[in-house]
Amino acid sequence: MRRFSWFNATSLTFGFAFLYLPMIILVIYSFNESRLVTVWAGFSTKWYGELFRNEEFLDAAWVTLKVAVLSSTIATVLGTMAAHVLVNGGRFRGRTLFSGMIYAPLVMPEVITGLSLLLLFIGIGLERGVLTVVLAHTTFSMCYVSVVVSSRLATFDRSLEEAALDLGCSSFDAFRLVTLPIIAPAVISGWLLAFTLSLDDLVIASFTTGPGATTLPIKVFSSIRLGVSPEINALSTVLISVVAVGVISASLITKRAALQQAREEQAAQRAT
């Protein structure tokens, strides 16, 4: 029986073309000599130079990176704490309401979340800027961290933590010295997910931003309303390259770690 037919090959080809062909075209036209993005006038890298000399894009990129790091870090701390309470906290009054409030941003439309946060900031008199964007991104990304960490804590062997408590550790020390190192991959994954969501967000940031706090997605969106410029193509190509390098590096590191673990297991079997 053939597992890979022509139908599967055709479906796979069209699927990958649908996903990646627009990106390939964008990368090609980022090297276009002409300012008109739909007219090829020759190969040139001048738009990359224009991009790195554009202070507005650079400032927006710095704001985006700063907001993403701060919000993802705060969301990781709060999401991990919330996941620990939900999984290991047992039954307590208000648990259903607490879990519902944690997971509500997962299904809440971003427009409603952004509008409600805007009304909140106006109501308490908080001036909109980097702080409000950080708080907004923390609010909607914390639930994703909580989901990722909760799934790991659900399969965590509680006997290890109980052994640390029996040996004299406090609850905090047992979590810090035993639980946290074991669930660290899930915590890191939650941080990376929150970081990615913050980098990509446009809707919520547009409601909560203020003067001097323009993020890169907002800047790009406001720029393309006047027409797509080759600088935006160059910016998109840079972002695609960074993501590609990150994915390939992570894959190589994971593969190397798996090979190393396999070698250690083989060495242990030979020794026994």
N, C-alpha and C positions, 0 to 999 in steps of 0.2 A: 504493500500500500504506500503510495507516494504522499508524504506529509507536506511537501511544498509544491503546489501546482502553479500553473500559469495564472490562474485566477488570483491566488494569494500574492504572487509576485506583482501582478498588475495593481491590485488593491494597495499593496504596500508602497508601490512607486507613486501612485496618485496621492496616497495619504501623506507621504513625506514631501511631495511636491507642494501640496496644499499648505503644509506647515512652514516649509523652509524656503520655497521659491521666492516669496516676497522679500524675505530677509536677504537672500542672495542678490536680488535686483537692487535693493537698497544699498548694499555694500558696494556693488559695481558703480552705481551712480554717485556714490560719495567721492569717487575719483574722477568725476566729470569736470572738464575744463569750464563748461558753460555754467552760468548762473541759473539757466533754465533746467530744471531737474528732469524734464522729459525729452530734452534734446541733447544727444551725445555729441560733444565737440572735441573729444580727445582726452588723453589721460593726464591727470594733474593731481598733486597732493596739496595744492594751495589752500583748500578749504579746511584742512586740518590745522594749518598755521593760523588761518583766520579764527578757527574755533578756540585755540589756546590763547589767542590774543583778545578774545571777547570777554571782557570783565563781567558782564551781566551773567553769562552762562557759568563762568567760574565761581562767581559769588553764589549763584543758585545751587551749584553742585556742592559747595562747601556747606551751605545751610542744610541741604538734603542729607549729606553725610553726618553732620552733627546731630540733626534731629533723629536720624535712624539709629545711631549708636546710643544716644541717651534713652530714647523711647524703648528700644529693644532690651536694653539692660534693665530698666525699671520694670518692664513687662515680664521679663524672665524671672526676676526676684518675686514679684507679686504673683505671677502665674504658678511658680513652683510652690509658694506658700499655700495658695488656694488649692492646688492639686493635692498637696500633703494633707490638708484638712479634710478634703472630700473623700480621699481614699482611706486614710488612717485615723480620721477624727471620730469615727463611729457615729452613733446616732446623737443628734443634738437638736434642740428646738430651733426651727428656722432653717434646717438643712436644705429642704426642698427649695425654699425661696432663695437661699444663698447660691445653690447650684444653678438655678434658673437665671439669676442675675449674672453669673459668670459666663454662661453659655449664650445669653441673649444676643450679644453682638455677632455671633456666628450667622444668625438668620435675619438680623436687623438690616434693612436697606441702608446703604451708606449715606444716602441723602437725608434720611431721618436721623441717623446718628450725628452727622455733621450739623444739621439744623438745631438739634436739641443741645449739642455742645455750644453752638454759637449763642443760643438764648441763655444758657447757663453762664457763660463768660460775661455776657452783657449784663445779666441780672446781678452778678456779684461784683461788677465793676472791674473785671480783670482785663487789662489792655492786651489786645491781640498782638501776638508776635511769636517768637521762637518757643516761648514757654507754653503757650496755648496749643501750638501744633504738637509739641512733645506730649502734653497731657492727652490730647485727642488720639494720637497714635498709640499711646500706652493703653488707652481705654479699649480700643478695638482689637489690638494685637495680643493683649494679655490672655484672652480666652483661647487663642490658638496654642499658646505656650502651655496653658493648663491642660488642654486636651492631650498634647503630646506627652507631657510629664505624667499625667494620670494613667495613660495606657502603660507606661513603664512601671509605675508604682503598683499597679494592679497585679503584676506578675513578680513583684519583688518578694524575696524570701524574708518575712518578718523575723524569723528566728535569729538572723544575723544581728539585727538591731536589738532584739531582746537579750542576746548574749552580751552585747556591749553594755546594756543597762545592768545586767547581773554582775558584770565586772566593775561596776562603780561609775560608769559614765552617766552624766546627766542626759536628759532628753535632747537638749541642743547639741551636746558633744557627740551623742550617738548618731544624730542626723548628719552632723558635719563630718565626722570621721568615718562613718560606715555607709550610711544611706547615700549621701551626696556623691561620693566617688563612684558608686555603682551605677547610679542613674545619670551620671555626668553626660554620657552620649545623648540622652534624651533632652537634658537641659540645654546642651549646645545646639541640638537640632531645633529646639524651640526658639533659641536666640536667633539663629540664622533665619528661621521662618518669619519671626517678627521683624528682623532687619530687612528682609526682602519685601514684606508687605509695606513697611514704612517707605522704602525707596520708591515703590510703585504707586503709592496712593496719590490720587488727584482730587477726588470728590471731597473727602473730609478735610484735607488740607486747604482747599479753596474756601471752605466755610470758616475755618479757624485761623487763617493766616492774617498777617497785618503788614504794615510797612517794615521793610528790612528783613522779612521772613519768607521771601518767595522761594519755594522749592523748585527743583529742576523739572518735575512733571508740569507744574503750573506754568513755568517759563516756556517750556516747549509748546504747551497747549495754546498759550497766548500768542506765541510766535507763528504757529501754523495757521492761525485764523487769518493772517495776512498773506498766506501762501507758504508752501514748503520751500525752505532755502537749503542750499547745499551744506551749510553748516550743521543743520539738523541731521542730515544724512551722515555727516562725519561723526557727530555726537552719537548717533545710534550705532554706527559701526564700532566706535570705541567701547560702548557698553556691551555690545554683542561679543566683542573680543575678550573683554574682561570676564564675562560670564563663561565663555567657552574655555578660557584658560583655567578658571576656577573649577569647572566641572571635570576637565581632563586631569588636573592636578589631584583633585579629590579621588577620582577613579584610580589613578596610579598609586596613590598612597594607600587606598583601601586594598587594592590588589597585592601590593607589596606586603602589607600587614597580614593578609590572609595567607600568602605564601610562607611568610616567616612563621606564622602559627602552625601551618601544616608541617614545616620542617622540624619545629620543636616537638610536635606530637610524634612524628616519625622517629626522632632521636630518642624520645622517652620510651616508645614501644621497643626499640632496639635494645635499650638499656635494661628493660625488664625481661 
